[in-house]
Amino acid sequence: MLVFEVFREFDPAVDGSNPKIMANGLFLFTCSSLLIFVVLGIAMFYSGMTQRRSSLSMLGIPLIVTMVTFIVWCVLGYSLTFSNNASTRYIGNFQFAGLRNLERSLLENESAPDNLIPALPHAVFEGLLACVAAALTMPCIAERGRILPMLVFCVVWVILVYCPVAYWEWNSNGWMVDKIDILDYGGGSPVHLVSGFTTLAYSILLGQRDQILIMNKNRYRNSNTGMIVIGTMFLVTGWLGFNAGCSLTLGLASFISVVNTLISSAMASLTWMCVDYYWNRKLSIMGVCSGCITGLVVITPAAGYVNLWSSFIFGFVGGFLVNFATGLKYLIHVDDCLDIFAIHGIGGMIGILLTGLFADKNIAILGFNDIAGGWVNQNYVQLGWEVVGTIVVSLYAFTISFVVLLIINWIPGLRLKVDDEQTLHGGADEWEFGGEFIQDFVEFLRILDPTDYLRNEVEPQLESPAGESYQQEDFQMRDL
């Protein structure tokens, strides 16, 4: 992402005739609008992946988390991430708390002194990036975590985890920019690494679900594969605004990042599909969609830094390796039910390391990013810096998240996990939303099989028009 060094006040006499300012502002607002589709896509994708008894929770959590995160961002987050007069290299101050002083502010970069952007569109775009990171992460509580303590954690997480990491990489005062010059175009570390390793910490503390139920494919199924497909399409659409907007200015870099994003996503999807077919001799729509999202993830750190041919490599390597990474949860006995750690944690890591290899200074300069490049420019030390940055961010996100979650879990009334085994089987929708379900069909299922949604109440009985009682066995499937 283009790093801006200076905030200065808008001068009508000088800046009023500069059409680039309004063009860049409109461009960022357009990309911000597309980020809303990313949140919608996340909600639909996760909702379709979980059981129907928890699908409403997964549809609602990204929306709720987005509202909370954006408020935190406006009050504190933007200032902690982008204040330019902080005395430390690790976190910002309260210079822009409450978005003050931004109404007439412009951002200026030494590499492109005439290519200014208004501060408010920048604040909105970066705020929605934070919302995307939170929406990717917090649904890790699927089917076993409580929403209230998750929201408390979300507030603390934005302030203590997301904002510091974003400051390190996207603020000219950040230590990763100042000391090691790590390359991360669109948020491989602040969005994906942080999301993946936060999920790992949260999943460890939540523990595993009923493994007998989960391994029984006749009893445990995702709720809606169609929702997964539609969510994936929204994610791809929104991600074009995600990566294009990370150039912060309308230009060649934004166009290159869009094409790289599409190529990587398509390549990863096809690779994942082929790997699945090789092992199972069956195609998997869920695998196609997971591969598509993996391609979006791995290209994010490099979308505006690499040649178009490199994006084929990003997609292939990401789709191939992350497909196998989804099996890590069984090896380490962590119930990453939505594969957030595999796709975003491992996928983000792969993308960052590949950036150290394929980042090209001749491409980056088209977006006014003056970098030394990676191995393709004989800058062999860059891969080492990418490794250092990856390790530091991963350990920081995991450690801080784990400690904060432990503290929250000790607070009365904020226990992380639903503690009633019957409620666990009954589903998060029943626990959190009472009588609200994603479809009315759920109520019909209660009559067909009351044990499908365990409840401590009398089993409902229906009567036919003739007064005969319909028993459950009348609806049982029988072998023909």
N, C-alpha and C positions, 0 to 999 in steps of 0.2 A: 504494500500500500504506500502511496506517495505520502511522505512525512513532511508536514508543514512546520516551519520553524517560528513563524511570526504571526501574531494576531494584531491587526491594526484596524482603526476606525474607518468606516466608509467615508470617502471624500467625494461629494457630488461633483465638484469641479474637475477632479482628476478621473474618478472611477465611473462617473455617470455616463460617459461616452464609450465605455468598454463593454462591448456586447458579450464577451466571454464570461463575464461575471454572472449575468442572468442566465446564459446558456448552461453554465456549469451548475447553477442552482436548480434550474428546471430538470437537468439531467439527474441530479442526486435525488430530487423529489420523485421522479419517475422510477428510479431504481428502488427507492424506499417503498413505493407502492407495490412493487413486485415482491419485496420481502414479506409482505403480508401473505402472499400465496405460499411462501415457504412454510410459514406457521400453519396455514390451513393444510398443506400437504403433509406435514409432520403429524398433525392431529388425525387425519384420515388414515395415514399409513400405520400408525401405532394402534389405532382403534381396530383396524382390520386384522392386525396380527394377534390381538389378544382374544380370549374367550368372550362369547357374547355377554356373559355375566359381568364383565368388566369393561366392555367396549365404550360405554358412555363416559366413564371416567377418563379413558384415554383420549376420547374426542374432546373432552372439556378441559383437561389439565393444561395442554399447550396454550389455550386461550386465556385461562386464568393466570398462568405463569407470565404470559406476555404482558398482561395488564399490570401485574405487580412489578415486573422488571423494568418496564418503561417509566413508571413513576419513580422508582429508585434511581434510574439513570438520569432523569431530569433533575432530581433533587441533589444527588451526590455523584452519580457515576460518571457523567461527562467531565465534571471538574477533576475528579480523581484520575481520570485517564488522559485528559488533553490539556490541563493547565500547563502553561509554559514558563512559569516562574517559581516552580517548586525547588526547594533546597536539597532534595534527595533524588537519586537516580531510580528509586524503586516504587514510588507512588506519588501522585499529584497532591495538590492542596485544594482549598475551597475557593479558588479564584473565580470559577464559573458556577458555583453552587446555585441551584435553582434556575440555571440557564441565564443568570444575570450577565449583563455586559455583552450579550451576543446579538442583540437586535440590529446593531449597526457595525458589526465586526466582520472583517474579511480575513481569510487565511492566505498566507503568502509563502511560497517556497523559493529558495535561492536558485534552484535549477530552472525555474520558470517564473520569473518575477512578474510577467504580464498575465499569467494564467491564474487568476485569483478565484476563490470560491467563497460564497457567503457562509458565515459560521452556522446559521440556523439549519439550513439543509444538511450540513455536515453533522450537526448534533442529532438530527432526526435519523439519518442513515445509520450512524454508528450506534444509536440507541436501539434500532431495530436489529442490528447485528447481535447486540447483547441479548435481545429477546429471542432470537433464533438459537443462540447458544443455550439459553435457559430452557427453551421449549424442546430442544434435542435431549437435554439431560434429565430433567425432572420426571418425565414419564417412566424412568427406571424403577419407580415404586410400583409398577403394574402388578395388580392382583395380590399384593401383600403389604403395601405401605399406606399410611394415613396422609391425607391431603394437608391438614392444618400444620403439622410439624414440617412437612415438605415446603410449605410456603414460607415459614419462618426461616428455614435453611436457605431458601432461594434468595431472600433479602440479604442475609449474611454472606452468602456465596458470591453474589454480584459484587459486593463491596470488598471482600477479602481475597477472592480468588480471580474472578474475571477481570476486574479493573486493574489490579497490579500487573497481571500478565500482558494485558493490552497496552498498558503504559510502557512496559519494558520494550515492546516491539514497535509500537506505532507513535510514540512520542519522541521528539528529537532529543529529549533529556533522558530517555530510558537507557538503562545500562546495556541492553542488548544492541541497541542502535549505536551507542557511543563507544562501547568497548569491543564488541565482536562483530558488529554489522551483520547480524543474522538476516537471512532472506525469508520473508513470509508475505506473499502478496495479498492474500485474502483472508487469513485467519486460521491457518493450519494449527497453530498453537493456541491462541485465545479461544477459538471456537471448538475445534475438533479434539485436540489433545486434552484440553481442560474438560470437555464434555465426557470423553471416554474414561479418563482416570477418576473423575468425580463419580461416574456411574459405578466404577469398580469398587470404590470405597463404600458407596451407598449399598450396593448389592451384598457386599460382605457383611455389613451390619444387619441388613434385613434378613439374611439367611435364605435358605432354599424353601421352595414350595413343596407340596406333597409330590415326591418324585414318582410314586406309584401311579398317581393320577396323570402326571405330565407325560410319562413314558407310554401310557395307554392311549394309542392313537384313536381308538374308538370313543374315548371319553373326552380327550383333550384335543380340540381343534380350534384353529383361528376362526374368528367370527365372520369375516367377510373378505374374500379375496378380491372381489370387485373394488372394494374400498381401498385396498392396497394399490391396485393399478391406478385408480383415479388420483390417489394421494401422490403417487410417484410422478404422474404427469404434472401435477401442481408444483411439486418440488423442482422438477427440471425447469419449468417455466420461471418460477421465482428465482432459481439459482442463477439464471442468466443475469438478472438484476443484481444479485449478490456479487458475482465476480466482476461484472462490468462496472458496477458502482465503486468497487475497491480501487479503481483507477482515480476516482474522485473528480476527474475532469473528462469532458467529452473529447475523445480523440482516438488515435489508432490503437492505443493500448486497450481501450474498452472493447473495440471490435475484435482484436486478437484474442482477448480473454473469453469472449462469447464463443468463438469458433473452437478454441481449445477445450472449453467446458463441454460442448456438444460431442466432440470427438472422443474425449476421455470417457464420458458417460456411456456412449454407445459401445465403445470398445470393451469397457469393463462389464457391461451387461451381457454382451455376447460371450465373453470369456467365462463368466460365471455360469452361464447357461451350458456351455460346452463341458465344463468341469462336472457339473451336476449330471449331465447326460452320460458322461464317461463312467461315472460311478454307479448310477442308478438305472441307466437305460430308459430314463423317463425325463421329460421336460418339466420344469417347475416355474410357474408364473411368479411365485414368491421369490425364487432365485433370480429370475430376470430383473425384478424390481430392486432387489437388494444389490445386485451388481450395478444397476443404473445409479443408485445412490452412492455406492462406493466410488464410482467414477467421478461423481461430483466432488466427493470428499478429497480424493487424492490429488486432483488438479487444483484445488483451491489455493494452496500455498504458492503455486507456480503459474497460474493462469495468464498473468500479464508479463511473465519473465521468460517464457520458453517458446521455441519455434513450434509450428504446427505439427511437424513430424514427431516431436517429442511427446505430444499428448497421446499418440497411439501407444507409446511405451508406458506412460503413466496408467492408462486405462487397462492395458493387458496385465502389467505387474500387480496393480491394485486389485483387479478382479480375481486374479489367480490366488494371490496370497491371502486376501481377506476371506475368501471362500473357506480356506482351511483354518483361518483364525477364528471362525465362528465355533470351531470345535474346542477351543481353549477352555471354554467355560466348564466342559466336562472334565478336562484334565486338572484344572485348579479348583474344581468343585464350587464355583461361584455361579449363582443363578442369574445370569445376564439375559433375562427373558426376551428382550427386544434386540439383542446383539448390538447394543450401543457401544460397548467397549470394543468389540471386534471391528465394527464398521467405522466408527469415528476415532477411537483411540488408536488402534493399529493402523487403520486406513490413513488417518492424519499423520501418523509417524512415517509411514511409507512415502506419502506425498512430500513431507518436509525433507527427507533424506534424498529423494530423487531430485528435488529442487537444487540441492547442493551439487548435483551432477550436471543437470541440464539447463540451469539458469544461464541465459545469454545476455550479455550486457548490450548487445546491438538491438535486441528486442526491448529490453527494459527501458532504454533511453527514449523509445518512442512514447512512453508514458511519463517522461521527465524523471525517471528513476535512474540515477547515476550510480551503478553498482559495478563491482569487479567481475561479476558472473561466477559461474561454477567451473566444473571440469572442462566443459566445452570451450572455455576461454583460458584454459591452463591455470586456473585459480584453484589449485588442488586443496588448499587449506580450508576452503569454504565448506566442504563436506564435514570436516572436523568441527567447525563452528555449529553446523546444523545438528550434529550429534550432541554437542554440549547443550545447546538450547533445548533440544528434545528431552534430554535427561532432566535438566533443571525444572522445566515446566511440568513434566510428568510427576516428578517427586513432589513438587510444590502443591500441585492441584490435589494429588492423592492425600498428602499428609494433612493439609489444612482442612480439606473436606472431611476426612476421617475424624479429626479432633473436634471440629464443630458439630458433627453429627453425634458424636459421643456425648458432648455437653448437652445438646438439645434433648437427647434421649433420657438424660437424667432429670430433666425439668418436669415436675408433676404436670400431667395433662398433655404432655408433648411426646409421649412414647411413639417411636417411629413406626412400629409395626402393629397391625391389627392383631390383638392377642387372643381372639376367640377362634378356635379351629373351625367351628361351624360357620362363622362369618367368612373365614378364608375360603371355604368351599362354596358358600352362598354367593360370593362375588363382591367386588368393590362397589359396584353400582348400588347394591342393596344397602351396604354399610354407609356410603357417603351421601347418596341422593335419595334414599327412602323409596318412594314409589315411582321415581323416574327411571325409565329404561330407554335404550336406544331405539327399540321397536315395540309395538304392541304385541307382536308375535311372542314376546317373552312371557306374557301373561298366559297365553295359550299353552306354552310349554309347561307351565306350572301344573296345569290340569293333566297333561299327558304323562308327566313324570315329576311328581312333587320332589323327589330326591335330587332332581337336577338343580334345584335351588333350595338348599336345605333351609327350612324355616321351623320355628317352634310354634306351630299353630295347627289347627285342625285341617286335615286335608279337604280341599273343596270337593263337593259332590254336585254333579249336574243331574237334572231330571229331564227326561224326554217329555214331549207333549202328552204322552200317555201316562205319565207319572212314574215311569220306570227309571231306576237309578243307573247312571252310567258309571261303572267301576273302571279303575285304571286299566285292568286287563283287556277291556273292550278296545283299547287303543294300541295294545302291544303289537309289534311287528311279529308276524309268524312266518316260519319257513314255508315256502310254497312247494 
